[in-house]
Amino acid sequence: MGSGAPAAHDVSLDNLARFSQITCPIAGVANGDTFNLYVNQQKIASAKDDSFSHGSIGVLAASFNSGNYSCDVVYHNAKVWTF
């Protein structure tokens, strides 16, 4: 990865804090009952849930650490496609 961003397997809060000024494209893919999450074109998480046949999308950025971490996020160029 030429951007210097953290590796997909190392997305801890401490590691991400060191890269706070780097752009990290994110993507979520829902295909049937499978959901995949990507950061910098690397899949970092996958889940299955067949509870719903349709719904809405959204994004959340928050600090879940009890320390003094702040969370500043800018989202832009958001796109949604259907397959």
C-alpha angles and dihedrals in degrees: 000000000000095000094072090236121152118276115263092249093051106061099136119145092248092052094045091049089064089058098046095132096049124102110236114187112216129198135182122200122195113190115169106308095340125095123190127189121205132190118187089354091301119117108237102168142017132187139174126217125159095181095108135039094198140003147135135293130230143160131227131192119187143143109247094178120101090223126089097281118146125205120216115169134171120196119195139156091031112180134181125199133181123216 
